Amino acid sequence: MTVATMVTLVRIIAIPFLVLVFYWPSEQARFWAAGLFGLASLTDWLDGYLARRMKQVSSMGKFLDPVADKLMVATALVLLLQQHPTALFAVAVAIVIGREITVSALRERMAELGIGETVAVSWLGKWKTTFQMLSIFFLLWNREEPIGGLSMYDAGLFMFYLAVLLTIVSMVHYLVRALPRL
């Protein structure tokens, strides 16, 4: 068990706490839910950094890291959908979760074929993840009071729909790269 893998496990263990804090009957609950999600998002960067820096990249870490990310994001999106139950938001959440399942399955199949590098994480995927994590953080916080003239919630919603667009584009990008080799 490497240090990086332990950091990844902390992210998975944090998921039920995110749900509990989200529903905690307090005016500060959303602030703390956003903070917990933000910290978990930072551990995504931290575990990769530690694994490379300490030369402890492991098969377990390579498996758990994307699973932890997808579990955390899917949980947060389901919580947000309950708060914002509109058809447009539901379709956007379905696109994000569907893309994650599709790309994960595609990566698994390409690895089985010995050509996993075909669908390695791209810069497009990294930008998608950045906008997705920031948007979820702002949406969880749900702060309506403007900061610099802009509501954090509105900024989060804008970034989320931008992340959905990047989600679609990155999925198409991965599929186009992989389909000829399947």
LUMGU-298402 format. One record per atom (N, C-alpha, C): residue number from 1; chain; atom name; x, y, z. Coordinates in Angstrom, 1 decimal. Layout:
BEGIN
> NUM, A, CA, X, Y, Z;
...
This chain:
BEGIN
> 1, A, N, 0.9, -1.2, 0.0;
> 1, A, CA, 0.0, 0.0, 0.0;
> 1, A, C, 0.9, 1.2, 0.0;
> 2, A, N, 0.8, 2.0, -1.1;
> 2, A, CA, 1.7, 3.2, -1.2;
> 2, A, C, 1.0, 4.4, -0.5;
> 3, A, N, 1.7, 5.4, -0.3;
> 3, A, CA, 1.2, 6.7, 0.3;
> 3, A, C, 0.1, 7.2, -0.7;
> 4, A, N, 0.5, 7.2, -2.0;
> 4, A, CA, -0.5, 7.8, -3.0;
> 4, A, C, -1.8, 7.0, -3.0;
> 5, A, N, -1.7, 5.7, -2.9;
> 5, A, CA, -2.9, 4.9, -2.8;
> 5, A, C, -3.8, 5.2, -1.6;
> 6, A, N, -3.1, 5.4, -0.5;
> 6, A, CA, -3.8, 5.8, 0.8;
> 6, A, C, -4.5, 7.1, 0.6;
> 7, A, N, -3.9, 8.1, -0.1;
> 7, A, CA, -4.6, 9.3, -0.4;
> 7, A, C, -5.8, 9.1, -1.3;
> 8, A, N, -5.7, 8.2, -2.2;
> 8, A, CA, -6.8, 7.9, -3.1;
> 8, A, C, -7.9, 7.3, -2.3;
> 9, A, N, -7.6, 6.4, -1.4;
> 9, A, CA, -8.6, 5.8, -0.5;
> 9, A, C, -9.3, 6.8, 0.4;
> 10, A, N, -8.6, 7.8, 0.8;
> 10, A, CA, -9.2, 8.9, 1.6;
> 10, A, C, -10.3, 9.5, 0.8;
> 11, A, N, -10.1, 9.7, -0.5;
> 11, A, CA, -11.1, 10.3, -1.4;
> 11, A, C, -12.4, 9.4, -1.5;
> 12, A, N, -12.2, 8.1, -1.5;
> 12, A, CA, -13.3, 7.2, -1.6;
> 12, A, C, -14.1, 7.2, -0.2;
> 13, A, N, -13.3, 7.2, 0.9;
> 13, A, CA, -13.9, 7.2, 2.2;
> 13, A, C, -14.7, 8.5, 2.5;
> 14, A, N, -14.3, 9.6, 1.8;
> 14, A, CA, -14.9, 10.9, 2.0;
> 14, A, C, -16.3, 11.0, 1.4;
> 15, A, N, -16.6, 10.1, 0.5;
> 15, A, CA, -17.9, 10.1, -0.3;
> 15, A, C, -19.1, 10.1, 0.7;
> 16, A, N, -19.2, 9.1, 1.6;
> 16, A, CA, -20.4, 9.2, 2.5;
> 16, A, C, -20.5, 10.4, 3.3;
> 17, A, N, -19.3, 10.9, 3.7;
> 17, A, CA, -19.3, 12.2, 4.5;
> 17, A, C, -19.8, 13.4, 3.7;
> 18, A, N, -19.5, 13.4, 2.4;
> 18, A, CA, -20.0, 14.4, 1.5;
> 18, A, C, -21.5, 14.4, 1.5;
> 19, A, N, -22.1, 13.2, 1.4;
> 19, A, CA, -23.6, 13.1, 1.4;
> 19, A, C, -24.1, 13.6, 2.7;
> 20, A, N, -23.5, 13.1, 3.8;
> 20, A, CA, -24.0, 13.5, 5.2;
> 20, A, C, -23.9, 15.0, 5.4;
> 21, A, N, -22.8, 15.6, 5.0;
> 21, A, CA, -22.6, 17.1, 5.2;
> 21, A, C, -23.6, 17.8, 4.3;
> 22, A, N, -23.8, 17.4, 3.0;
> 22, A, CA, -24.7, 18.0, 2.1;
> 22, A, C, -26.1, 18.1, 2.7;
> 23, A, N, -26.6, 17.1, 3.4;
> 23, A, CA, -27.9, 17.1, 4.0;
> 23, A, C, -28.0, 17.5, 5.4;
> 24, A, N, -26.8, 17.9, 6.0;
> 24, A, CA, -26.8, 18.4, 7.4;
> 24, A, C, -27.7, 19.6, 7.5;
> 25, A, N, -28.6, 19.6, 8.5;
> 25, A, CA, -29.5, 20.7, 8.7;
> 25, A, C, -28.8, 22.0, 9.3;
> 26, A, N, -28.0, 22.6, 8.5;
> 26, A, CA, -27.3, 23.8, 9.0;
> 26, A, C, -27.1, 24.8, 7.8;
> 27, A, N, -27.1, 26.1, 8.1;
> 27, A, CA, -26.8, 27.0, 7.0;
> 27, A, C, -25.5, 26.9, 6.5;
> 28, A, N, -24.5, 26.4, 7.2;
> 28, A, CA, -23.1, 26.2, 6.7;
> 28, A, C, -22.9, 24.9, 6.0;
> 29, A, N, -23.9, 24.0, 6.0;
> 29, A, CA, -23.7, 22.7, 5.4;
> 29, A, C, -23.1, 22.7, 4.0;
> 30, A, N, -23.7, 23.6, 3.2;
> 30, A, CA, -23.3, 23.6, 1.8;
> 30, A, C, -21.8, 24.1, 1.7;
> 31, A, N, -21.4, 25.1, 2.5;
> 31, A, CA, -20.1, 25.5, 2.5;
> 31, A, C, -19.1, 24.4, 2.8;
> 32, A, N, -19.5, 23.6, 3.8;
> 32, A, CA, -18.6, 22.4, 4.2;
> 32, A, C, -18.7, 21.3, 3.2;
> 33, A, N, -19.8, 21.1, 2.5;
> 33, A, CA, -19.8, 20.1, 1.5;
> 33, A, C, -18.9, 20.5, 0.3;
> 34, A, N, -19.0, 21.8, 0.0;
> 34, A, CA, -18.1, 22.3, -1.1;
> 34, A, C, -16.6, 22.2, -0.7;
> 35, A, N, -16.3, 22.5, 0.6;
> 35, A, CA, -15.0, 22.4, 1.1;
> 35, A, C, -14.5, 20.9, 1.0;
> 36, A, N, -15.3, 20.0, 1.5;
> 36, A, CA, -15.0, 18.6, 1.4;
> 36, A, C, -14.7, 18.1, 0.0;
> 37, A, N, -15.6, 18.5, -0.9;
> 37, A, CA, -15.4, 18.2, -2.3;
> 37, A, C, -14.1, 18.8, -2.9;
> 38, A, N, -13.9, 20.1, -2.5;
> 38, A, CA, -12.7, 20.8, -3.0;
> 38, A, C, -11.4, 20.1, -2.5;
> 39, A, N, -11.4, 19.7, -1.2;
> 39, A, CA, -10.2, 18.9, -0.7;
> 39, A, C, -10.1, 17.6, -1.4;
> 40, A, N, -11.2, 16.9, -1.6;
> 40, A, CA, -11.1, 15.6, -2.4;
> 40, A, C, -10.6, 15.8, -3.8;
> 41, A, N, -11.0, 16.9, -4.4;
> 41, A, CA, -10.5, 17.2, -5.8;
> 41, A, C, -9.0, 17.5, -5.7;
> 42, A, N, -8.5, 18.1, -4.7;
> 42, A, CA, -7.1, 18.4, -4.6;
> 42, A, C, -6.3, 17.1, -4.4;
> 43, A, N, -6.9, 16.1, -3.7;
> 43, A, CA, -6.2, 14.8, -3.5;
> 43, A, C, -6.1, 14.1, -4.8;
> 44, A, N, -6.9, 14.4, -5.8;
> 44, A, CA, -6.8, 13.8, -7.1;
> 44, A, C, -5.4, 14.2, -7.7;
> 45, A, N, -5.1, 15.4, -7.6;
> 45, A, CA, -3.8, 15.9, -8.0;
> 45, A, C, -2.7, 15.4, -7.1;
> 46, A, N, -2.9, 15.4, -5.8;
> 46, A, CA, -1.9, 15.0, -4.9;
> 46, A, C, -1.5, 13.6, -5.0;
> 47, A, N, -2.4, 12.6, -5.2;
> 47, A, CA, -2.0, 11.2, -5.2;
> 47, A, C, -1.1, 11.0, -6.5;
> 48, A, N, -1.5, 11.6, -7.6;
> 48, A, CA, -0.6, 11.4, -8.8;
> 48, A, C, 0.8, 12.0, -8.6;
> 49, A, N, 0.8, 13.2, -8.0;
> 49, A, CA, 2.1, 13.8, -7.7;
> 49, A, C, 2.9, 13.0, -6.8;
> 50, A, N, 2.3, 12.5, -5.7;
> 50, A, CA, 3.1, 11.6, -4.8;
> 50, A, C, 3.6, 10.3, -5.4;
> 51, A, N, 2.7, 9.7, -6.2;
> 51, A, CA, 3.1, 8.5, -6.9;
> 51, A, C, 4.3, 8.7, -7.8;
> 52, A, N, 4.3, 9.8, -8.5;
> 52, A, CA, 5.4, 10.0, -9.4;
> 52, A, C, 6.7, 10.5, -8.7;
> 53, A, N, 6.5, 11.4, -7.7;
> 53, A, CA, 7.6, 11.9, -7.0;
> 53, A, C, 8.3, 10.9, -6.1;
> 54, A, N, 7.5, 10.0, -5.5;
> 54, A, CA, 8.1, 8.9, -4.7;
> 54, A, C, 8.4, 7.6, -5.4;
> 55, A, N, 8.2, 7.7, -6.8;
> 55, A, CA, 8.4, 6.5, -7.6;
> 55, A, C, 7.6, 5.3, -7.1;
> 56, A, N, 6.3, 5.6, -6.8;
> 56, A, CA, 5.4, 4.6, -6.2;
> 56, A, C, 4.2, 4.4, -7.1;
> 57, A, N, 4.3, 4.5, -8.4;
> 57, A, CA, 3.2, 4.3, -9.2;
> 57, A, C, 2.9, 2.8, -9.2;
> 58, A, N, 1.6, 2.5, -8.9;
> 58, A, CA, 1.3, 1.1, -8.7;
> 58, A, C, 0.0, 0.7, -9.5;
> 59, A, N, -0.1, -0.6, -9.8;
> 59, A, CA, -1.3, -1.0, -10.5;
> 59, A, C, -2.6, -0.7, -9.7;
> 60, A, N, -2.5, -0.9, -8.4;
> 60, A, CA, -3.7, -0.6, -7.6;
> 60, A, C, -4.0, 0.9, -7.7;
> 61, A, N, -3.0, 1.8, -7.6;
> 61, A, CA, -3.2, 3.2, -7.7;
> 61, A, C, -3.8, 3.6, -9.1;
> 62, A, N, -3.3, 3.0, -10.1;
> 62, A, CA, -3.8, 3.3, -11.5;
> 62, A, C, -5.3, 2.8, -11.6;
> 63, A, N, -5.6, 1.8, -10.9;
> 63, A, CA, -7.0, 1.3, -10.9;
> 63, A, C, -7.9, 2.2, -10.1;
> 64, A, N, -7.5, 2.5, -8.8;
> 64, A, CA, -8.3, 3.2, -7.9;
> 64, A, C, -8.5, 4.7, -8.2;
> 65, A, N, -7.5, 5.3, -8.7;
> 65, A, CA, -7.5, 6.8, -8.9;
> 65, A, C, -8.7, 7.2, -9.8;
> 66, A, N, -8.9, 6.6, -11.0;
> 66, A, CA, -10.1, 7.0, -11.8;
> 66, A, C, -11.4, 6.6, -11.2;
> 67, A, N, -11.4, 5.5, -10.5;
> 67, A, CA, -12.6, 5.0, -9.8;
> 67, A, C, -13.0, 6.0, -8.7;
> 68, A, N, -12.1, 6.4, -7.9;
> 68, A, CA, -12.3, 7.4, -6.9;
> 68, A, C, -12.9, 8.7, -7.4;
> 69, A, N, -12.3, 9.2, -8.5;
> 69, A, CA, -12.8, 10.4, -9.2;
> 69, A, C, -14.2, 10.3, -9.7;
> 70, A, N, -14.5, 9.2, -10.3;
> 70, A, CA, -15.8, 9.0, -10.9;
> 70, A, C, -16.9, 8.8, -9.8;
> 71, A, N, -16.5, 8.1, -8.7;
> 71, A, CA, -17.5, 7.9, -7.6;
> 71, A, C, -17.8, 9.3, -7.0;
> 72, A, N, -16.7, 10.1, -6.7;
> 72, A, CA, -16.9, 11.4, -6.1;
> 72, A, C, -17.7, 12.3, -7.0;
> 73, A, N, -17.4, 12.4, -8.3;
> 73, A, CA, -18.1, 13.3, -9.2;
> 73, A, C, -19.6, 12.8, -9.3;
> 74, A, N, -19.8, 11.5, -9.5;
> 74, A, CA, -21.2, 11.0, -9.7;
> 74, A, C, -22.0, 11.3, -8.5;
> 75, A, N, -21.4, 11.1, -7.3;
> 75, A, CA, -22.2, 11.3, -6.1;
> 75, A, C, -22.6, 12.8, -6.0;
> 76, A, N, -21.6, 13.7, -6.2;
> 76, A, CA, -21.9, 15.1, -6.1;
> 76, A, C, -22.9, 15.5, -7.2;
> 77, A, N, -22.8, 15.0, -8.4;
> 77, A, CA, -23.8, 15.3, -9.4;
> 77, A, C, -25.2, 14.9, -9.1;
> 78, A, N, -25.3, 13.7, -8.5;
> 78, A, CA, -26.6, 13.2, -8.0;
> 78, A, C, -27.2, 14.1, -6.9;
> 79, A, N, -26.4, 14.5, -6.0;
> 79, A, CA, -26.8, 15.4, -5.0;
> 79, A, C, -27.3, 16.8, -5.6;
> 80, A, N, -26.5, 17.3, -6.5;
> 80, A, CA, -26.9, 18.5, -7.2;
> 80, A, C, -28.1, 18.4, -8.0;
> 81, A, N, -28.3, 17.3, -8.6;
> 81, A, CA, -29.5, 17.1, -9.5;
> 81, A, C, -30.8, 17.1, -8.6;
> 82, A, N, -30.6, 16.5, -7.4;
> 82, A, CA, -31.8, 16.6, -6.4;
> 82, A, C, -32.1, 18.0, -6.1;
> 83, A, N, -31.1, 18.9, -6.0;
> 83, A, CA, -31.2, 20.3, -5.6;
> 83, A, C, -31.8, 21.1, -6.8;
> 84, A, N, -31.4, 20.7, -8.0;
> 84, A, CA, -31.7, 21.4, -9.2;
> 84, A, C, -32.3, 20.5, -10.3;
> 85, A, N, -33.6, 20.0, -9.9;
> 85, A, CA, -34.2, 19.0, -10.8;
> 85, A, C, -34.9, 19.5, -12.0;
> 86, A, N, -34.1, 19.9, -13.0;
> 86, A, CA, -34.6, 20.4, -14.3;
> 86, A, C, -34.2, 19.4, -15.3;
> 87, A, N, -34.9, 19.4, -16.4;
> 87, A, CA, -34.6, 18.4, -17.5;
> 87, A, C, -33.3, 18.7, -18.1;
> 88, A, N, -32.9, 20.0, -18.3;
> 88, A, CA, -31.6, 20.3, -18.9;
> 88, A, C, -30.5, 19.8, -18.0;
> 89, A, N, -30.6, 20.1, -16.7;
> 89, A, CA, -29.5, 19.6, -15.7;
> 89, A, C, -29.5, 18.1, -15.7;
> 90, A, N, -30.6, 17.4, -15.7;
> 90, A, CA, -30.7, 16.0, -15.7;
> 90, A, C, -30.0, 15.4, -16.9;
> 91, A, N, -30.2, 16.0, -18.1;
> 91, A, CA, -29.6, 15.5, -19.3;
> 91, A, C, -28.1, 15.7, -19.2;
> 92, A, N, -27.7, 16.9, -18.7;
> 92, A, CA, -26.2, 17.2, -18.6;
> 92, A, C, -25.6, 16.2, -17.6;
> 93, A, N, -26.2, 15.9, -16.5;
> 93, A, CA, -25.7, 14.9, -15.5;
> 93, A, C, -25.6, 13.5, -16.2;
> 94, A, N, -26.6, 13.1, -16.9;
> 94, A, CA, -26.6, 11.8, -17.6;
> 94, A, C, -25.4, 11.8, -18.6;
> 95, A, N, -25.2, 12.9, -19.3;
> 95, A, CA, -24.1, 12.9, -20.3;
> 95, A, C, -22.7, 12.7, -19.6;
> 96, A, N, -22.5, 13.4, -18.5;
> 96, A, CA, -21.3, 13.4, -17.7;
> 96, A, C, -21.1, 11.9, -17.2;
> 97, A, N, -22.1, 11.4, -16.5;
> 97, A, CA, -21.9, 10.0, -15.9;
> 97, A, C, -21.8, 9.0, -17.1;
> 98, A, N, -22.6, 9.2, -18.1;
> 98, A, CA, -22.5, 8.2, -19.2;
> 98, A, C, -21.1, 8.3, -19.9;
> 99, A, N, -20.6, 9.4, -20.1;
> 99, A, CA, -19.2, 9.6, -20.7;
> 99, A, C, -18.2, 8.9, -19.8;
> 100, A, N, -18.3, 9.0, -18.5;
> 100, A, CA, -17.3, 8.4, -17.6;
> 100, A, C, -17.4, 6.9, -17.7;
> 101, A, N, -18.6, 6.3, -17.8;
> 101, A, CA, -18.7, 4.9, -17.9;
> 101, A, C, -18.2, 4.4, -19.3;
> 102, A, N, -18.5, 5.2, -20.3;
> 102, A, CA, -18.1, 4.8, -21.7;
> 102, A, C, -16.6, 4.8, -21.8;
> 103, A, N, -16.0, 5.9, -21.4;
> 103, A, CA, -14.5, 6.1, -21.5;
> 103, A, C, -13.8, 5.1, -20.7;
> 104, A, N, -14.3, 4.8, -19.5;
> 104, A, CA, -13.7, 3.8, -18.6;
> 104, A, C, -13.7, 2.4, -19.3;
> 105, A, N, -14.9, 2.1, -19.8;
> 105, A, CA, -15.0, 0.8, -20.5;
> 105, A, C, -14.1, 0.7, -21.7;
> 106, A, N, -14.0, 1.8, -22.5;
> 106, A, CA, -13.1, 1.9, -23.6;
> 106, A, C, -11.7, 1.7, -23.2;
> 107, A, N, -11.3, 2.4, -22.2;
> 107, A, CA, -9.9, 2.2, -21.7;
> 107, A, C, -9.6, 0.8, -21.3;
> 108, A, N, -10.6, 0.2, -20.6;
> 108, A, CA, -10.4, -1.2, -20.2;
> 108, A, C, -10.2, -2.1, -21.4;
> 109, A, N, -11.0, -1.9, -22.4;
> 109, A, CA, -10.9, -2.8, -23.6;
> 109, A, C, -9.6, -2.5, -24.3;
> 110, A, N, -9.2, -1.3, -24.5;
> 110, A, CA, -8.0, -1.0, -25.2;
> 110, A, C, -6.8, -1.6, -24.4;
> 111, A, N, -6.8, -1.6, -23.1;
> 111, A, CA, -5.8, -2.2, -22.3;
> 111, A, C, -5.7, -3.7, -22.5;
> 112, A, N, -6.9, -4.3, -22.6;
> 112, A, CA, -6.9, -5.7, -22.9;
> 112, A, C, -6.3, -6.1, -24.2;
> 113, A, N, -6.4, -5.2, -25.2;
> 113, A, CA, -5.9, -5.3, -26.5;
> 113, A, C, -4.4, -4.9, -26.5;
> 114, A, N, -3.9, -4.4, -25.4;
> 114, A, CA, -2.5, -4.0, -25.4;
> 114, A, C, -2.2, -2.7, -26.0;
> 115, A, N, -3.3, -1.9, -26.3;
> 115, A, CA, -3.1, -0.6, -26.9;
> 115, A, C, -3.8, 0.5, -26.1;
> 116, A, N, -3.6, 0.4, -24.8;
> 116, A, CA, -4.2, 1.4, -23.9;
> 116, A, C, -3.7, 2.8, -24.1;
> 117, A, N, -2.5, 3.0, -24.6;
> 117, A, CA, -2.0, 4.4, -24.9;
> 117, A, C, -2.9, 5.1, -25.9;
> 118, A, N, -3.7, 4.4, -26.7;
> 118, A, CA, -4.6, 5.0, -27.7;
> 118, A, C, -5.6, 5.9, -27.0;
> 119, A, N, -6.0, 5.6, -25.8;
> 119, A, CA, -7.0, 6.4, -25.1;
> 119, A, C, -6.4, 6.9, -23.8;
> 120, A, N, -5.1, 7.2, -23.7;
> 120, A, CA, -4.5, 7.8, -22.6;
> 120, A, C, -5.2, 9.2, -22.3;
> 121, A, N, -5.1, 9.7, -21.1;
> 121, A, CA, -5.7, 11.0, -20.8;
> 121, A, C, -5.1, 12.1, -21.6;
> 122, A, N, -5.9, 12.9, -22.2;
> 122, A, CA, -5.5, 14.0, -23.1;
> 122, A, C, -5.6, 15.3, -22.3;
> 123, A, N, -5.0, 16.3, -22.9;
> 123, A, CA, -5.2, 17.7, -22.3;
> 123, A, C, -6.7, 18.1, -22.4;
> 124, A, N, -7.4, 17.7, -23.4;
> 124, A, CA, -8.8, 18.0, -23.4;
> 124, A, C, -9.5, 17.4, -22.2;
> 125, A, N, -9.2, 16.1, -21.9;
> 125, A, CA, -9.8, 15.5, -20.7;
> 125, A, C, -9.4, 16.2, -19.4;
> 126, A, N, -8.2, 16.7, -19.4;
> 126, A, CA, -7.7, 17.4, -18.2;
> 126, A, C, -8.5, 18.7, -18.0;
> 127, A, N, -8.7, 19.4, -19.1;
> 127, A, CA, -9.5, 20.7, -19.1;
> 127, A, C, -11.0, 20.4, -18.6;
> 128, A, N, -11.5, 19.3, -19.2;
> 128, A, CA, -12.9, 18.9, -18.8;
> 128, A, C, -12.9, 18.6, -17.3;
> 129, A, N, -12.0, 17.9, -16.8;
> 129, A, CA, -11.9, 17.6, -15.4;
> 129, A, C, -11.8, 18.9, -14.5;
> 130, A, N, -11.0, 19.8, -15.0;
> 130, A, CA, -10.8, 21.1, -14.2;
> 130, A, C, -12.1, 21.9, -14.1;
> 131, A, N, -12.8, 22.1, -15.3;
> 131, A, CA, -14.0, 22.8, -15.3;
> 131, A, C, -15.1, 22.0, -14.5;
> 132, A, N, -15.1, 20.7, -14.6;
> 132, A, CA, -16.1, 19.9, -13.9;
> 132, A, C, -15.9, 20.1, -12.4;
> 133, A, N, -14.7, 19.9, -11.9;
> 133, A, CA, -14.4, 20.0, -10.5;
> 133, A, C, -14.7, 21.4, -9.9;
> 134, A, N, -14.3, 22.4, -10.6;
> 134, A, CA, -14.6, 23.8, -10.2;
> 134, A, C, -16.1, 24.1, -10.2;
> 135, A, N, -16.8, 23.6, -11.2;
> 135, A, CA, -18.2, 23.9, -11.3;
> 135, A, C, -19.0, 23.2, -10.2;
> 136, A, N, -18.6, 21.9, -9.9;
> 136, A, CA, -19.3, 21.2, -8.8;
> 136, A, C, -19.0, 21.9, -7.5;
> 137, A, N, -17.7, 22.3, -7.3;
> 137, A, CA, -17.4, 23.1, -6.1;
> 137, A, C, -18.3, 24.3, -5.9;
> 138, A, N, -18.5, 25.1, -6.9;
> 138, A, CA, -19.3, 26.3, -6.8;
> 138, A, C, -20.8, 25.9, -6.7;
> 139, A, N, -21.2, 24.9, -7.4;
> 139, A, CA, -22.6, 24.5, -7.3;
> 139, A, C, -22.9, 23.9, -5.9;
> 140, A, N, -22.0, 23.2, -5.3;
> 140, A, CA, -22.2, 22.6, -4.0;
> 140, A, C, -22.3, 23.8, -2.9;
> 141, A, N, -21.4, 24.8, -3.1;
> 141, A, CA, -21.4, 25.9, -2.2;
> 141, A, C, -22.8, 26.6, -2.2;
> 142, A, N, -23.3, 26.8, -3.4;
> 142, A, CA, -24.6, 27.4, -3.7;
> 142, A, C, -24.7, 28.8, -3.1;
> 143, A, N, -23.7, 29.5, -3.2;
> 143, A, CA, -23.7, 30.9, -2.6;
> 143, A, C, -24.3, 31.8, -3.6;
> 144, A, N, -25.4, 32.4, -3.3;
> 144, A, CA, -26.2, 33.2, -4.2;
> 144, A, C, -25.7, 34.7, -4.1;
> 145, A, N, -25.1, 35.1, -3.0;
> 145, A, CA, -24.6, 36.5, -2.9;
> 145, A, C, -23.5, 36.6, -3.9;
> 146, A, N, -23.5, 37.7, -4.7;
> 146, A, CA, -22.5, 37.9, -5.7;
> 146, A, C, -21.1, 38.2, -5.1;
> 147, A, N, -20.1, 37.8, -5.8;
> 147, A, CA, -18.8, 38.1, -5.5;
> 147, A, C, -18.2, 38.8, -6.8;
> 148, A, N, -17.9, 40.0, -6.7;
> 148, A, CA, -17.5, 40.7, -7.9;
> 148, A, C, -18.6, 40.8, -8.9;
> 149, A, N, -19.9, 40.9, -8.5;
> 149, A, CA, -21.0, 41.0, -9.4;
> 149, A, C, -21.5, 39.7, -10.0;
> 150, A, N, -20.9, 38.6, -9.7;
> 150, A, CA, -21.3, 37.3, -10.2;
> 150, A, C, -21.6, 36.3, -9.1;
> 151, A, N, -22.8, 35.7, -9.2;
> 151, A, CA, -23.2, 34.7, -8.2;
> 151, A, C, -22.3, 33.5, -8.5;
> 152, A, N, -21.8, 32.9, -7.4;
> 152, A, CA, -20.9, 31.7, -7.5;
> 152, A, C, -21.8, 30.6, -8.1;
> 153, A, N, -23.0, 30.5, -7.8;
> 153, A, CA, -23.9, 29.5, -8.3;
> 153, A, C, -24.0, 29.6, -9.8;
> 154, A, N, -24.3, 30.8, -10.3;
> 154, A, CA, -24.4, 31.1, -11.7;
> 154, A, C, -23.1, 30.8, -12.5;
> 155, A, N, -22.0, 31.1, -11.8;
> 155, A, CA, -20.6, 30.8, -12.4;
> 155, A, C, -20.4, 29.3, -12.5;
> 156, A, N, -20.9, 28.6, -11.4;
> 156, A, CA, -20.8, 27.2, -11.4;
> 156, A, C, -21.6, 26.5, -12.4;
> 157, A, N, -22.8, 27.0, -12.6;
> 157, A, CA, -23.7, 26.5, -13.6;
> 157, A, C, -23.1, 26.7, -15.0;
> 158, A, N, -22.6, 27.9, -15.3;
> 158, A, CA, -22.0, 28.2, -16.6;
> 158, A, C, -20.8, 27.2, -16.8;
> 159, A, N, -19.9, 27.1, -15.8;
> 159, A, CA, -18.8, 26.2, -15.9;
> 159, A, C, -19.2, 24.7, -16.1;
> 160, A, N, -20.3, 24.4, -15.4;
> 160, A, CA, -20.8, 23.0, -15.6;
> 160, A, C, -21.2, 22.7, -17.0;
> 161, A, N, -22.0, 23.6, -17.6;
> 161, A, CA, -22.4, 23.4, -19.0;
> 161, A, C, -21.2, 23.4, -20.0;
> 162, A, N, -20.2, 24.3, -19.7;
> 162, A, CA, -18.9, 24.2, -20.4;
> 162, A, C, -18.3, 22.9, -20.3;
> 163, A, N, -18.2, 22.4, -19.0;
> 163, A, CA, -17.6, 21.0, -18.8;
> 163, A, C, -18.4, 20.0, -19.5;
> 164, A, N, -19.7, 20.1, -19.6;
> 164, A, CA, -20.5, 19.1, -20.4;
> 164, A, C, -20.1, 19.1, -21.8;
> 165, A, N, -20.0, 20.3, -22.4;
> 165, A, CA, -19.5, 20.4, -23.8;
> 165, A, C, -18.1, 19.8, -24.0;
> 166, A, N, -17.2, 20.0, -23.1;
> 166, A, CA, -15.9, 19.4, -23.1;
> 166, A, C, -16.0, 17.9, -22.9;
> 167, A, N, -17.0, 17.5, -22.1;
> 167, A, CA, -17.2, 16.1, -21.9;
> 167, A, C, -17.6, 15.4, -23.2;
> 168, A, N, -18.5, 16.0, -23.9;
> 168, A, CA, -18.9, 15.4, -25.2;
> 168, A, C, -17.7, 15.4, -26.2;
> 169, A, N, -17.0, 16.5, -26.3;
> 169, A, CA, -15.9, 16.6, -27.3;
> 169, A, C, -14.8, 15.6, -26.9;
> 170, A, N, -14.5, 15.5, -25.6;
> 170, A, CA, -13.4, 14.6, -25.3;
> 170, A, C, -13.8, 13.1, -25.5;
> 171, A, N, -15.1, 12.8, -25.2;
> 171, A, CA, -15.6, 11.4, -25.5;
> 171, A, C, -15.5, 11.1, -27.0;
> 172, A, N, -15.9, 12.0, -27.8;
> 172, A, CA, -15.8, 11.8, -29.3;
> 172, A, C, -14.3, 11.7, -29.7;
> 173, A, N, -13.5, 12.5, -29.1;
> 173, A, CA, -12.0, 12.4, -29.4;
> 173, A, C, -11.5, 11.0, -29.0;
> 174, A, N, -11.8, 10.5, -27.9;
> 174, A, CA, -11.4, 9.2, -27.5;
> 174, A, C, -11.9, 8.1, -28.4;
> 175, A, N, -13.2, 8.2, -28.7;
> 175, A, CA, -13.9, 7.2, -29.5;
> 175, A, C, -13.3, 7.2, -31.0;
> 176, A, N, -13.0, 8.4, -31.5;
> 176, A, CA, -12.4, 8.5, -32.8;
> 176, A, C, -11.0, 7.8, -32.9;
> 177, A, N, -10.3, 8.0, -31.8;
> 177, A, CA, -8.9, 7.5, -31.7;
> 177, A, C, -9.0, 5.9, -31.5;
> 178, A, N, -10.0, 5.5, -30.8;
> 178, A, CA, -10.0, 4.0, -30.5;
> 178, A, C, -10.7, 3.1, -31.5;
> 179, A, N, -11.8, 3.6, -32.1;
> 179, A, CA, -12.6, 2.8, -33.0;
> 179, A, C, -11.9, 2.1, -34.1;
> 180, A, N, -11.0, 2.8, -34.8;
> 180, A, CA, -10.3, 2.0, -35.8;
> 180, A, C, -9.4, 0.9, -35.3;
> 181, A, N, -9.0, 0.9, -34.1;
> 181, A, CA, -8.2, -0.1, -33.5;
> 181, A, C, -9.0, -1.3, -32.9;
> 182, A, N, -10.3, -1.0, -32.7;
> 182, A, CA, -11.2, -2.0, -32.1;
> 182, A, C, -11.6, -3.0, -33.2;
